[in-house]
Amino acid sequence: MNYKSIIESLLYIWGEPLSYKEIAKIIEKTPGETKKILKEMVSDCNSSDRGVELKQYGDNFQYVTKECNLEFVKKLVNKNDNKNITNSSMEVLSIIAYKQPITRVEIEEIRGVRSQGPIDTLLSRDLIMEVGRLEQIGRPILYGTTDEFLRVFDLVDLKHLPQKNEVEQLFLEVNKSED
C-alpha cells in the first residue's frame, strides 16, 4: 500500500493542518510509523521542484505554497484586509507567545493598558486559547498560543520563536534603515 499517496490525498482534501495521530488512525499505522512517513514526505517535497511543500506545525502537517511562488498566488487570491492584526493585538500575541501561560492581568501589567479587546480578537482568530486557570482567588484564565499560531507564523514549535538577541538585532536594523 502506498501510504505517502494516501496521506497526500488526505492532506490535500482536508486543506487544514491534520495531526499525525489522526492520520495514523485513518491509515491504520502506529503514530510513530506515520510520523516517520510524514518526515520522509517533508524531505521529498523540500528536495523537489514542486510548487508545494509539506510543513509541520506542532503535531500537525499541512501542504502550503512554496514561498518562491507566493507573488503569483497572490495575483489569483484576493487578500482580505480585515485579516491584518493590529499593533496592539500583535503586542499581546508576542507577550503571550513568550510568557505563556499568562493571565490577562499579567499582560496588562506588562503593557500598561487594558488588553481585553486584543485578547478577544486573538481568541476569535484562533491564535490563542485558554490553557487553564490560575489557582488563586478568582481563578483567572491562563492564555497560550495555538497550533494556528504556529501555522500563521510558520513555526514548527515554540522553540523556533526568535530569541531576545535576534529580536533586538532586527529592531536595531529597522531603526537604522529609518534614519
Secondary structure, DSSP 8 states (H G I E B T S, - for coil): --HHHHHHHHHHHH-S-EEHHHHHHHHT--HHHHHHHHHHHHHHHHTS--SEEEEEETTEEEEEE-GGGHHHHHHHS---GGG---HHHHHHHHHHHHH-SEEHHHHHHHHSS--HHHHHHHHHTTSEEEEEE-SSTT--EEEEE-HHHHHHTT-SSGGGS--HHHHHHHHHHHHHHH-
